[in-house]
Amino acid sequence: GLKSLKSCSTRLDVLWECFYMMASYLPDLYRTGTADIEAEYKKKTAWDLKRGEGKMTRKNSKQMTQRIDEYKGREISIEPHVANGNTDFVRVYFAYDEETGKIIIGHVGKHLDNYSTRKV
């Protein structure tokens, strides 16, 4: 996550709001096993949450490799992401680590490559 921050052009106040909302709400939503976590997060924060990528992106191993990170020597999937696509566009890809109960940020900034962003 730290490497991607260097090239992130999102305003700091927007990033701070995003990180604050993630830290304030996501761990509890994951811990309690909230059934519709996306809707509940949107209701609490007004930010979008996607638990995973679309079917076509999932079929592309090169694109899915971008969503693999490492935390404490373990491979983690940073497929879930929080987004704000208004004037200050940002995506924060993360994993919920059940062992520690922490949100692990893997990428901050623009959308990772997906089926919609592939070259035509």
C-alpha positions, 0 to 999 in steps of 0.5 A: 500500500505504501508504494502506491501512495507515492503515485496517488493523486487524490487529495489528502483530505479525501484519503484521510476520510476514506481511511477513517471510514475504513478503520471506523466501520469495516473491522466490525462489519467483517467481525460480525459477518454482516450479510450485505456488507456493501449496502451496510458500509454505503449506508454508514459512510456514503462510500462504495464497497465492492467485495470482489471483481467481476466475472470477466476480470476474475477469468484473467490471471494477469489482472488477478495477480495485481490483487495478490499481496503479502502480509506477515509472510502470508499471501492475501487477496486485496480484491475488495475495495472501497471507492469514491468515484465523484470529483476526487476519484480514489480506490483503496484495495484491502484485505480483512485479516481474520487472524489480527482483525485488521484491515490491510491496505494493499493499493491506494489510487486509481483502479487496478487493471480490470476487464473494462480497462483492458486495451482494445 
